[in-house]
Amino acid sequence: MKKMMKRAALTGALICLLLALFTVCAYAAEQKVDAISYKMDLKLDAKKNTLTEKVTIRVKNNTGKTVKELCLRDMTPAVLKYDMKNYGYDNKKLKTRVSSVTLKGSKKKLKLRYAKGKTVIWVKLGKKGKLKPGETGAVVVKMKTDIPKRQDRFGWQKTKNGRHYALSFCFPYLADNRNGKWQKDPYFDDGESRSWDLANYYVTFRAPKGYMVAATGTGKTSKGVTKITAKKVRDFAIVACDFMKKDTFRVKGVRVNNYYLKGKYQKTYRKFSKMVAKDSLRIFTEQIGKYPYKELDIVPCNFGMGYGGMEYPGLVMTNAASFLSGSYCDCWSLSDGLSHEIGHQWFYAVVGNREYREGWIDEGFTSYLEKDVYGLTDCEANRYLRKIDKMVSSIEAWRADRDDLIATARQDWKGTKINTAPGKYSGGQEYGPAEYDESYMFLQEVRLQLGDKRFAEFLRDYYKAFRFKVVTTRDVVKMIRSYDNSKEMNEILNFYIRM
Ligand SMILES: [Zn+2]
């Protein structure tokens, strides 16, 4: 018996070793050129409204072939073009320019080739720079861009209290690649088309003195220089403002920096955003899983009407527009928007997906967090909202509204598949309804089929299985089928998803 045990243990150890080797090999065999880190030196000029950037991109060749050329993305030409066309009154002759790309440690400019409205930059690495399989190298991108005057993710605004800068979609990055193929999804103003790759960011950000700086990761500001570190993130964002302050508190071991804009209605905003943040973070942690980063920044922006907010890893921009003018401090929208953006920390920041092609994945799961997991929970924020806004009906009434939507879902969504990329829409389809509302209905039908308890288990398992990975529609389907592969479940899958 003892001997047998020993042999079994030995065999077990051998199997483990083989499995580990296999995992390592499988990982190494993942055919991709990987961006490991971004070292960024950024300077904000608040007089000219420009951003000067020096970005060192460290890259590893995890493919079996020598890489002679890198594909970089710079979305600023597309963003500025869009703004000049659609917000031309405030944005004339905006400029952005990459002045050079060099190998790290060299002054020699590398040969560049632009494509797709200059959002794709092919960089010839030359003899010295080419990367053999397994090799690591770095390129340095120097660029300068105008910051548009716009209430958006990349833009500046002036109010009577001061200036506000949202800086995102403005940093160059390595294009994602799968099986050696570079992804060149276009800039998409209604939604996102960002990199889904995980990387470390080391950032030095210079802004005029007196600016409060919020950013992905953790940072410290001294004399106008902010040093920031953000590890294992898919994207990076900064908000700098000279009339912003912050409250800091802890929820479930996470440091939350709740920023607010100075003004007449700051008290209402501070109080309510804190409640929503506390409850959302607590409820999602308890019901889905742990939030992996040390810090979460909640940053108010003055986005226009109907704009909920924007998610980044470790940072959410929330729409505080109604609290700036004070015409009607819209706590209801803040509650929906903020809990939604916080939900994206689970489904986008941690469980990644290709936002442009399969936006339904992060938006659908996040809508479920916002509307059901948070929205239908009796918590402090929800009770307070109902106390101050009599227009908000009870949680029971919300649940009944949801059930009405489920009842008509098959008529409402007939012929529209949730996994359709914006470039493939037909028949007047626009971005939004399918990605948010229809995918929310899809998850409702899956929930009804599995039952509440099993569905809650499914969400937790899904989060655990794809933590810091990139999930595809096929992966989601596979996982649902592993829970229930009945005829009924497959009928639901076929109704909503193009297989
Ligand atoms: Zn969203």
Residues whose N, C-alpha, C, O or C-beta is under 5 A from the ligand:
A	BS01	ZN	E363 T366
